Amino acid sequence: MAFALSDRNDRMVTMNITPLVDVMLVLLVIFMVTMPLRTYGITVDLPQRGPVMPQPAASPIALKIDASGQLTWNGSSLPMSALEATMKVEAARYADPRDQPLIQIDTNSKANFGNLAEVLAAAKNAGLIRIGFVDDNAL
């Protein structure tokens, strides 16, 4: 790109493009070095998982507290003193706490709250984590 100036003794003024060429060459070298030449895929034989057999779901345990404070474990009478030992046996049957059966606690509306608190404390001490409450008034 040349500019002619007629009023200054007819000298040609040109733009110096040497720095531009230098920068372009440096960028070209940087891109050539950082660009990988070629990538090769390596095949690896990974072990495959076998079929997973689902664990049968544990049937829920119905625990009822009546108005007088008596407990029934799946329909059979159970004294409050034997509750925690029964719960520990049930918790020991399962290695993973998430596989434990659901304890469905059904209380009479006239039952003492202290009995329910004892049942919940026994479940916590036994290591049972899946506890639910039955609501007879639910739709």
Secondary structure, DSSP 8 states (H G I E B T S, - for coil): -EEE-TTTTT-EEE---HHHHHHHHHHHHHHHHHS-S-----------------------EEEEE-TT--EEETTEEE-GGGHHHHHHHHHHT-SSGGGS--EEEEE-TTS-HHHHHHHHHHHHHHT---EEE--TT--
